[in-house]
Amino acid sequence: MNDPARDALQQVESAAHLYATAENEIAEFREILARQHPNDRGTYACAALDRVITDIAFDHRTECDGGADCRTCAGMRDALTIAVASVRSMIADEMTWRNRRNRRWFWNR
């Protein structure tokens, strides 16, 4: 495992520990990922994470007016920027793949 991946895992596990994430919940989601095609696991995990971030954002907005001094709102803006970009990229990649798969290549004519 490379250093950035190891560092990311350590940070994520530390944050999960702070929020009392249970090992059985992690194992359950890993089982869901294991049922996905290896090429689709990252996309599935990213989409699931984006859904959770979106739920948190909607819940927070009911409690906060979105003032400039709210650190949670600032963090949610950053997270949602990445979430929208990633979902749009996933859709674009899927459409590109479908178009490529349905295309008749010149050597097949």
N, CA, C and O atoms as a GROMACS GRO file, in nm:
protein
  436
    1MET      N    1   0.086  -0.118   0.000
    1MET     CA    2   0.000   0.000   0.000
    1MET      C    3   0.091   0.123   0.000
    1MET      O    4   0.189   0.129   0.074
    2ASN      N    5   0.056   0.221  -0.084
    2ASN     CA    6   0.139   0.342  -0.091
    2ASN      C    7   0.110   0.435   0.027
    2ASN      O    8   0.009   0.420   0.097
    3ASP      N    9   0.199   0.530   0.048
    3ASP     CA   10   0.188   0.620   0.164
    3ASP      C   11   0.060   0.702   0.167
    3ASP      O   12  -0.003   0.709   0.273
    4PRO      N   13   0.018   0.764   0.056
    4PRO     CA   14  -0.108   0.841   0.062
    4PRO      C   15  -0.228   0.754   0.099
    4PRO      O   16  -0.315   0.797   0.175
    5ALA      N   17  -0.234   0.632   0.046
    5ALA     CA   18  -0.345   0.542   0.079
    5ALA      C   19  -0.340   0.502   0.225
    5ALA      O   20  -0.442   0.497   0.293
    6ARG      N   21  -0.220   0.472   0.275
    6ARG     CA   22  -0.204   0.434   0.416
    6ARG      C   23  -0.243   0.551   0.507
    6ARG      O   24  -0.310   0.532   0.608
    7ASP      N   25  -0.200   0.672   0.471
    7ASP     CA   26  -0.235   0.790   0.551
    7ASP      C   27  -0.386   0.814   0.549
    7ASP      O   28  -0.445   0.846   0.652
    8ALA      N   29  -0.447   0.799   0.432
    8ALA     CA   30  -0.592   0.819   0.421
    8ALA      C   31  -0.666   0.717   0.507
    8ALA      O   32  -0.761   0.752   0.577
    9LEU      N   33  -0.624   0.592   0.500
    9LEU     CA   34  -0.688   0.488   0.580
    9LEU      C   35  -0.675   0.518   0.728
    9LEU      O   36  -0.771   0.503   0.804
   10GLN      N   37  -0.558   0.561   0.771
   10GLN     CA   38  -0.538   0.593   0.912
   10GLN      C   39  -0.628   0.709   0.956
   10GLN      O   40  -0.688   0.703   1.064
   11GLN      N   41  -0.638   0.813   0.874
   11GLN     CA   42  -0.724   0.926   0.910
   11GLN      C   43  -0.871   0.887   0.913
   11GLN      O   44  -0.945   0.925   1.004
   12VAL      N   45  -0.913   0.811   0.814
   12VAL     CA   46  -1.054   0.769   0.809
   12VAL      C   47  -1.087   0.678   0.927
   12VAL      O   48  -1.192   0.693   0.989
   13GLU      N   49  -1.000   0.584   0.956
   13GLU     CA   50  -1.024   0.495   1.070
   13GLU      C   51  -1.026   0.572   1.202
   13GLU      O   52  -1.105   0.540   1.291
   14SER      N   53  -0.940   0.672   1.216
   14SER     CA   54  -0.940   0.754   1.338
   14SER      C   55  -1.071   0.830   1.353
   14SER      O   56  -1.129   0.834   1.462
   15ALA      N   57  -1.118   0.890   1.245
   15ALA     CA   58  -1.245   0.963   1.250
   15ALA      C   59  -1.360   0.866   1.278
   15ALA      O   60  -1.451   0.899   1.354
   16ALA      N   61  -1.358   0.750   1.216
   16ALA     CA   62  -1.464   0.649   1.239
   16ALA      C   63  -1.465   0.607   1.385
   16ALA      O   64  -1.572   0.588   1.444
   17HIS      N   65  -1.348   0.593   1.444
   17HIS     CA   66  -1.339   0.557   1.585
   17HIS      C   67  -1.401   0.666   1.673
   17HIS      O   68  -1.472   0.635   1.770
   18LEU      N   69  -1.375   0.792   1.641
   18LEU     CA   70  -1.433   0.904   1.717
   18LEU      C   71  -1.586   0.902   1.715
   18LEU      O   72  -1.651   0.941   1.812
   19TYR      N   73  -1.642   0.855   1.604
   19TYR     CA   74  -1.788   0.851   1.591
   19TYR      C   75  -1.845   0.712   1.622
   19TYR      O   76  -1.960   0.684   1.589
   20ALA      N   77  -1.765   0.627   1.684
   20ALA     CA   78  -1.808   0.495   1.730
   20ALA      C   79  -1.864   0.408   1.618
   20ALA      O   80  -1.966   0.340   1.636
   21THR      N   81  -1.799   0.410   1.503
   21THR     CA   82  -1.838   0.323   1.393
   21THR      C   83  -1.804   0.180   1.431
   21THR      O   84  -1.692   0.151   1.474
   22ALA      N   85  -1.901   0.090   1.416
   22ALA     CA   86  -1.881  -0.048   1.457
   22ALA      C   87  -1.814  -0.129   1.345
   22ALA      O   88  -1.841  -0.108   1.227
   23GLU      N   89  -1.728  -0.221   1.384
   23GLU     CA   90  -1.658  -0.306   1.287
   23GLU      C   91  -1.756  -0.390   1.206
   23GLU      O   92  -1.731  -0.418   1.089
   24ASN      N   93  -1.868  -0.432   1.268
   24ASN     CA   94  -1.964  -0.512   1.193
   24ASN      C   95  -2.032  -0.429   1.083
   24ASN      O   96  -2.066  -0.483   0.978
   25GLU      N   97  -2.051  -0.300   1.106
   25GLU     CA   98  -2.108  -0.215   1.001
   25GLU      C   99  -2.010  -0.201   0.885
   25GLU      O  100  -2.049  -0.202   0.768
   26ILE      N  101  -1.883  -0.187   0.918
   26ILE     CA  102  -1.780  -0.179   0.814
   26ILE      C  103  -1.776  -0.310   0.735
   26ILE      O  104  -1.768  -0.309   0.612
   27ALA      N  105  -1.782  -0.421   0.806
   27ALA     CA  106  -1.780  -0.552   0.739
   27ALA      C  107  -1.902  -0.570   0.649
   27ALA      O  108  -1.891  -0.626   0.540
   28GLU      N  109  -2.019  -0.524   0.694
   28GLU     CA  110  -2.140  -0.535   0.612
   28GLU      C  111  -2.127  -0.457   0.481
   28GLU      O  112  -2.166  -0.505   0.375
   29PHE      N  113  -2.072  -0.336   0.489
   29PHE     CA  114  -2.056  -0.258   0.367
   29PHE      C  115  -1.949  -0.319   0.277
   29PHE      O  116  -1.961  -0.314   0.154
   30ARG      N  117  -1.846  -0.375   0.336
   30ARG     CA  118  -1.744  -0.443   0.255
   30ARG      C  119  -1.804  -0.563   0.184
   30ARG      O  120  -1.765  -0.594   0.071
   31GLU      N  121  -1.900  -0.632   0.246
   31GLU     CA  122  -1.969  -0.743   0.180
   31GLU      C  123  -2.050  -0.693   0.060
   31GLU      O  124  -2.053  -0.757  -0.045
   32ILE      N  125  -2.115  -0.578   0.077
   32ILE     CA  126  -2.189  -0.518  -0.035
   32ILE      C  127  -2.093  -0.487  -0.149
   32ILE      O  128  -2.121  -0.515  -0.265
   33LEU      N  129  -1.979  -0.428  -0.115
   33LEU     CA  130  -1.880  -0.396  -0.219
   33LEU      C  131  -1.826  -0.522  -0.286
   33LEU      O  132  -1.800  -0.521  -0.406
   34ALA      N  133  -1.810  -0.629  -0.210
   34ALA     CA  134  -1.758  -0.754  -0.265
   34ALA      C  135  -1.853  -0.813  -0.369
   34ALA      O  136  -1.810  -0.885  -0.459
   35ARG      N  137  -1.982  -0.783  -0.358
   35ARG     CA  138  -2.080  -0.833  -0.455
   35ARG      C  139  -2.080  -0.754  -0.585
   35ARG      O  140  -2.140  -0.796  -0.684
   36GLN      N  141  -2.013  -0.639  -0.586
   36GLN     CA  142  -2.005  -0.555  -0.706
   36GLN      C  143  -1.891  -0.605  -0.794
   36GLN      O  144  -1.796  -0.668  -0.747
   37HIS      N  145  -1.903  -0.576  -0.922
   37HIS     CA  146  -1.793  -0.607  -1.014
   37HIS      C  147  -1.672  -0.524  -0.970
   37HIS      O  148  -1.688  -0.409  -0.929
   38PRO      N  149  -1.551  -0.580  -0.977
   38PRO     CA  150  -1.433  -0.504  -0.932
   38PRO      C  151  -1.420  -0.366  -0.996
   38PRO      O  152  -1.373  -0.273  -0.932
   39ASN      N  153  -1.460  -0.352  -1.122
   39ASN     CA  154  -1.450  -0.222  -1.189
   39ASN      C  155  -1.555  -0.123  -1.139
   39ASN      O  156  -1.541  -0.003  -1.161
   40ASP      N  157  -1.659  -0.173  -1.071
   40ASP     CA  158  -1.769  -0.087  -1.026
   40ASP      C  159  -1.764  -0.056  -0.877
   40ASP      O  160  -1.843   0.026  -0.829
   41ARG      N  161  -1.675  -0.117  -0.804
   41ARG     CA  162  -1.672  -0.099  -0.658
   41ARG      C  163  -1.646   0.044  -0.617
   41ARG      O  164  -1.712   0.097  -0.527
   42GLY      N  165  -1.550   0.108  -0.681
   42GLY     CA  166  -1.519   0.247  -0.649
   42GLY      C  167  -1.636   0.339  -0.678
   42GLY      O  168  -1.666   0.430  -0.600
   43THR      N  169  -1.702   0.315  -0.791
   43THR     CA  170  -1.818   0.396  -0.829
   43THR      C  171  -1.930   0.377  -0.728
   43THR      O  172  -1.993   0.474  -0.686
   44TYR      N  173  -1.956   0.252  -0.690
   44TYR     CA  174  -2.062   0.223  -0.594
   44TYR      C  175  -2.033   0.289  -0.459
   44TYR      O  176  -2.120   0.352  -0.400
   45ALA      N  177  -1.909   0.276  -0.413
   45ALA     CA  178  -1.872   0.334  -0.284
   45ALA      C  179  -1.882   0.486  -0.288
   45ALA      O  180  -1.930   0.548  -0.193
   46CYS      N  181  -1.838   0.545  -0.397
   46CYS     CA  182  -1.843   0.690  -0.412
   46CYS      C  183  -1.989   0.739  -0.413
   46CYS      O  184  -2.022   0.838  -0.348
   47ALA      N  185  -2.075   0.669  -0.487
   47ALA     CA  186  -2.216   0.707  -0.493
   47ALA      C  187  -2.282   0.693  -0.356
   47ALA      O  188  -2.362   0.778  -0.316
   48ALA      N  189  -2.249   0.587  -0.283
   48ALA     CA  190  -2.306   0.568  -0.149
   48ALA      C  191  -2.259   0.679  -0.055
   48ALA      O  192  -2.338   0.732   0.023
   49LEU      N  193  -2.132   0.713  -0.063
   49LEU     CA  194  -2.079   0.821   0.020
   49LEU      C  195  -2.142   0.954  -0.016
   49LEU      O  196  -2.175   1.034   0.072
   50ASP      N  197  -2.160   0.980  -0.144
   50ASP     CA  198  -2.226   1.104  -0.188
   50ASP      C  199  -2.368   1.113  -0.134
   50ASP      O  200  -2.414   1.221  -0.096
   51ARG      N  201  -2.438   1.000  -0.132
   51ARG     CA  202  -2.575   0.998  -0.078
   51ARG      C  203  -2.575   1.033   0.070
   51ARG      O  204  -2.660   1.110   0.116
   52VAL      N  205  -2.481   0.978   0.145
   52VAL     CA  206  -2.473   1.006   0.288
   52VAL      C  207  -2.440   1.154   0.312
   52VAL      O  208  -2.500   1.218   0.398
   53ILE      N  209  -2.346   1.207   0.237
   53ILE     CA  210  -2.308   1.348   0.250
   53ILE      C  211  -2.429   1.437   0.221
   53ILE      O  212  -2.452   1.536   0.290
   54THR      N  213  -2.505   1.401   0.119
   54THR     CA  214  -2.624   1.479   0.083
   54THR      C  215  -2.728   1.475   0.195
   54THR      O  216  -2.788   1.577   0.227
   55ASP      N  217  -2.748   1.357   0.254
   55ASP     CA  218  -2.842   1.346   0.368
   55ASP      C  219  -2.797   1.435   0.484
   55ASP      O  220  -2.879   1.503   0.545
   56ILE      N  221  -2.669   1.433   0.514
   56ILE     CA  222  -2.616   1.517   0.623
   56ILE      C  223  -2.636   1.664   0.591
   56ILE      O  224  -2.673   1.743   0.678
   57ALA      N  225  -2.612   1.702   0.465
   57ALA     CA  226  -2.629   1.842   0.425
   57ALA      C  227  -2.774   1.887   0.442
   57ALA      O  228  -2.800   1.996   0.493
   58PHE      N  229  -2.869   1.804   0.398
   58PHE     CA  230  -3.010   1.842   0.413
   58PHE      C  231  -3.049   1.850   0.562
   58PHE      O  232  -3.120   1.941   0.602
   59ASP      N  233  -3.002   1.755   0.641
   59ASP     CA  234  -3.032   1.758   0.785
   59ASP      C  235  -2.973   1.882   0.850
   59ASP      O  236  -3.040   1.946   0.932
   60HIS      N  237  -2.851   1.916   0.817
   60HIS     CA  238  -2.786   2.033   0.877
   60HIS      C  239  -2.858   2.162   0.837
   60HIS      O  240  -2.870   2.254   0.917
   61ARG      N  241  -2.905   2.168   0.714
   61ARG     CA  242  -2.970   2.291   0.666
   61ARG      C  243  -3.099   2.318   0.744
   61ARG      O  244  -3.139   2.434   0.757
   62THR      N  245  -3.163   2.216   0.798
   62THR     CA  246  -3.283   2.238   0.880
   62THR      C  247  -3.248   2.298   1.015
   62THR      O  248  -3.333   2.357   1.081
   63GLU      N  249  -3.122   2.284   1.057
   63GLU     CA  250  -3.077   2.334   1.187
   63GLU      C  251  -2.998   2.464   1.178
   63GLU      O  252  -2.975   2.528   1.280
   64CYS      N  253  -2.958   2.505   1.058
   64CYS     CA  254  -2.865   2.616   1.042
   64CYS      C  255  -2.912   2.705   0.927
   64CYS      O  256  -2.968   2.656   0.829
   65ASP      N  257  -2.888   2.835   0.940
   65ASP     CA  258  -2.930   2.928   0.834
   65ASP      C  259  -2.822   2.946   0.727
   65ASP      O  260  -2.840   3.025   0.634
   66GLY      N  261  -2.709   2.874   0.740
   66GLY     CA  262  -2.604   2.882   0.638
   66GLY      C  263  -2.517   3.004   0.649
   66GLY      O  264  -2.464   3.051   0.548
   67GLY      N  265  -2.500   3.056   0.767
   67GLY     CA  266  -2.418   3.176   0.787
   67GLY      C  267  -2.272   3.154   0.749
   67GLY      O  268  -2.224   3.040   0.746
   68ALA      N  269  -2.204   3.263   0.721
   68ALA     CA  270  -2.065   3.257   0.677
   68ALA      C  271  -1.972   3.202   0.784
   68ALA      O  272  -1.863   3.154   0.752
   69ASP      N  273  -2.011   3.207   0.911
   69ASP     CA  274  -1.923   3.160   1.018
   69ASP      C  275  -1.945   3.014   1.055
   69ASP      O  276  -1.880   2.964   1.147
   70CYS      N  277  -2.034   2.944   0.985
   70CYS     CA  278  -2.061   2.804   1.017
   70CYS      C  279  -1.958   2.714   0.947
   70CYS      O  280  -1.955   2.705   0.825
   71ARG      N  281  -1.875   2.649   1.026
   71ARG     CA  282  -1.772   2.561   0.971
   71ARG      C  283  -1.832   2.437   0.907
   71ARG      O  284  -1.777   2.384   0.810
   72THR      N  285  -1.944   2.389   0.960
   72THR     CA  286  -2.009   2.272   0.901
   72THR      C  287  -2.060   2.305   0.762
   72THR      O  288  -2.044   2.225   0.670
   73CYS      N  289  -2.122   2.422   0.746
   73CYS     CA  290  -2.170   2.462   0.613
   73CYS      C  291  -2.055   2.475   0.514
   73CYS      O  292  -2.067   2.435   0.399
   74ALA      N  293  -1.944   2.531   0.560
   74ALA     CA  294  -1.827   2.544   0.472
   74ALA      C  295  -1.775   2.407   0.430
   74ALA      O  296  -1.741   2.385   0.314
   75GLY      N  297  -1.770   2.315   0.526
   75GLY     CA  298  -1.727   2.179   0.494
   75GLY      C  299  -1.824   2.108   0.401
   75GLY      O  300  -1.783   2.034   0.311
   76MET      N  301  -1.954   2.132   0.423
   76MET     CA  302  -2.054   2.068   0.336
   76MET      C  303  -2.046   2.124   0.194
   76MET      O  304  -2.063   2.050   0.098
   77ARG      N  305  -2.019   2.254   0.181
   77ARG     CA  306  -2.001   2.312   0.047
   77ARG      C  307  -1.887   2.242  -0.027
   77ARG      O  308  -1.900   2.205  -0.143
   78ASP      N  309  -1.775   2.224   0.042
   78ASP     CA  310  -1.660   2.156  -0.018
   78ASP      C  311  -1.695   2.011  -0.054
   78ASP      O  312  -1.666   1.965  -0.164
   79ALA      N  313  -1.758   1.941   0.039
   79ALA     CA  314  -1.794   1.801   0.015
   79ALA      C  315  -1.895   1.787  -0.099
   79ALA      O  316  -1.884   1.697  -0.182
   80LEU      N  317  -1.993   1.876  -0.102
   80LEU     CA  318  -2.094   1.869  -0.209
   80LEU      C  319  -2.037   1.909  -0.344
   80LEU      O  320  -2.083   1.858  -0.447
   81THR      N  321  -1.940   1.997  -0.347
   81THR     CA  322  -1.873   2.031  -0.473
   81THR      C  323  -1.807   1.906  -0.530
   81THR      O  324  -1.820   1.877  -0.649
   82ILE      N  325  -1.737   1.833  -0.446
   82ILE     CA  326  -1.671   1.710  -0.490
   82ILE      C  327  -1.776   1.604  -0.526
   82ILE      O  328  -1.759   1.532  -0.624
   83ALA      N  329  -1.884   1.595  -0.448
   83ALA     CA  330  -1.988   1.496  -0.475
   83ALA      C  331  -2.054   1.520  -0.610
   83ALA      O  332  -2.072   1.426  -0.688
   84VAL      N  333  -2.091   1.644  -0.639
   84VAL     CA  334  -2.155   1.675  -0.767
   84VAL      C  335  -2.060   1.646  -0.882
   84VAL      O  336  -2.099   1.585  -0.982
   85ALA      N  337  -1.936   1.688  -0.868
   85ALA     CA  338  -1.837   1.663  -0.974
   85ALA      C  339  -1.817   1.513  -0.995
   85ALA      O  340  -1.807   1.468  -1.109
   86SER      N  341  -1.811   1.435  -0.887
   86SER     CA  342  -1.788   1.291  -0.903
   86SER      C  343  -1.907   1.221  -0.966
   86SER      O  344  -1.889   1.134  -1.051
   87VAL      N  345  -2.029   1.258  -0.926
   87VAL     CA  346  -2.147   1.194  -0.984
   87VAL      C  347  -2.159   1.231  -1.132
   87VAL      O  348  -2.189   1.145  -1.215
   88ARG      N  349  -2.135   1.357  -1.165
   88ARG     CA  350  -2.138   1.397  -1.306
   88ARG      C  351  -2.033   1.322  -1.386
   88ARG      O  352  -2.059   1.280  -1.499
   89SER      N  353  -1.915   1.304  -1.329
   89SER     CA  354  -1.809   1.229  -1.398
   89SER      C  355  -1.848   1.083  -1.416
   89SER      O  356  -1.823   1.025  -1.521
   90MET      N  357  -1.908   1.023  -1.313
   90MET     CA  358  -1.952   0.883  -1.324
   90MET      C  359  -2.053   0.868  -1.436
   90MET      O  360  -2.045   0.773  -1.515
   91ILE      N  361  -2.148   0.960  -1.444
   91ILE     CA  362  -2.250   0.954  -1.549
   91ILE      C  363  -2.186   0.972  -1.686
   91ILE      O  364  -2.218   0.899  -1.780
   92ALA      N  365  -2.097   1.069  -1.697
   92ALA     CA  366  -2.030   1.093  -1.826
   92ALA      C  367  -1.948   0.971  -1.867
   92ALA      O  368  -1.949   0.932  -1.984
   93ASP      N  369  -1.877   0.911  -1.772
   93ASP     CA  370  -1.798   0.791  -1.803
   93ASP      C  371  -1.888   0.677  -1.849
   93ASP      O  372  -1.855   0.606  -1.944
   94GLU      N  373  -2.000   0.659  -1.782
   94GLU     CA  374  -2.093   0.552  -1.820
   94GLU      C  375  -2.149   0.577  -1.959
   94GLU      O  376  -2.159   0.484  -2.039
   95MET      N  377  -2.184   0.701  -1.989
   95MET     CA  378  -2.238   0.732  -2.122
   95MET      C  379  -2.131   0.712  -2.229
   95MET      O  380  -2.161   0.662  -2.337
   96THR      N  381  -2.009   0.750  -2.200
   96THR     CA  382  -1.899   0.731  -2.295
   96THR      C  383  -1.878   0.582  -2.321
   96THR      O  384  -1.860   0.540  -2.435
   97TRP      N  385  -1.881   0.503  -2.214
   97TRP     CA  386  -1.861   0.360  -2.228
   97TRP      C  387  -1.974   0.297  -2.309
   97TRP      O  388  -1.949   0.213  -2.396
   98ARG      N  389  -2.097   0.337  -2.283
   98ARG     CA  390  -2.210   0.284  -2.360
   98ARG      C  391  -2.198   0.320  -2.507
   98ARG      O  392  -2.219   0.236  -2.594
   99ASN      N  393  -2.165   0.445  -2.534
   99ASN     CA  394  -2.151   0.487  -2.673
   99ASN      C  395  -2.038   0.411  -2.742
   99ASN      O  396  -2.050   0.373  -2.858
  100ARG      N  397  -1.930   0.388  -2.671
  100ARG     CA  398  -1.817   0.316  -2.727
  100ARG      C  399  -1.855   0.170  -2.753
  100ARG      O  400  -1.815   0.112  -2.854
  101ARG      N  401  -1.930   0.111  -2.663
  101ARG     CA  402  -1.969  -0.029  -2.675
  101ARG      C  403  -2.066  -0.049  -2.792
  101ARG      O  404  -2.063  -0.153  -2.859
  102ASN      N  405  -2.153   0.050  -2.817
  102ASN     CA  406  -2.252   0.037  -2.924
  102ASN      C  407  -2.201   0.083  -3.060
  102ASN      O  408  -2.269   0.064  -3.161
  103ARG      N  409  -2.085   0.141  -3.064
  103ARG     CA  410  -2.030   0.193  -3.188
  103ARG      C  411  -1.984   0.078  -3.277
  103ARG      O  412  -1.928  -0.021  -3.229
  104ARG      N  413  -2.007   0.092  -3.405
  104ARG     CA  414  -1.954  -0.004  -3.502
  104ARG      C  415  -1.819   0.046  -3.549
  104ARG      O  416  -1.809   0.149  -3.615
  105TRP      N  417  -1.717  -0.027  -3.515
  105TRP     CA  418  -1.583   0.013  -3.554
  105TRP      C  419  -1.562  -0.016  -3.702
  105TRP      O  420  -1.620  -0.110  -3.756
  106PHE      N  421  -1.479   0.063  -3.765
  106PHE     CA  422  -1.461   0.053  -3.909
  106PHE      C  423  -1.410  -0.084  -3.952
  106PHE      O  424  -1.439  -0.128  -4.063
  107TRP      N  425  -1.333  -0.154  -3.865
  107TRP     CA  426  -1.281  -0.283  -3.907
  107TRP      C  427  -1.384  -0.396  -3.891
  107TRP      O  428  -1.360  -0.510  -3.931
  108ASN      N  429  -1.500  -0.363  -3.831
  108ASN     CA  430  -1.608  -0.463  -3.818
  108ASN      C  431  -1.710  -0.452  -3.930
  108ASN      O  432  -1.806  -0.529  -3.932
  109ARG      N  433  -1.691  -0.360  -4.021
  109ARG     CA  434  -1.791  -0.341  -4.127
  109ARG      C  435  -1.772  -0.436  -4.240
  109ARG      O  436  -1.848  -0.433  -4.337
   0.00000   0.00000   0.00000
